[in-house]
Amino acid sequence: MNKDELVSAIAAKTGTTKRSAEEMLKAVLDTIRDAVRDGDRVTLLGFGSFILRERNERIGRNPKTGSEITIPRRKMPKFVPSKEFKHLVE
């Protein structure tokens, strides 16, 4: 399912227009992005949590030369599904 199909499904379930559904989806996604960027955890009961994880510096290999390189420390967004969601897709 792509974004347009998701917008159509939201519009059909809520009885709103596609434009309104797209604005709602954009607002939700922007809010989640902003919160996670600021280091907050966003938890949606029955769905999952969006969190910001920090990956430590590590040693990797350059695929062309095989030489060791240092991969710097960085922050990564992560989604952790809830138990309910995990059981739903099993």
Secondary structure, DSSP 8 states (H G I E B T S, - for coil): --HHHHHHHHHHHHT--HHHHHHHHHHHHHHHHHHHHTT--EEETTTEEEEEEEE--EEEE-TTT--EEEE--EEEEEEEE-HHHHHHH-
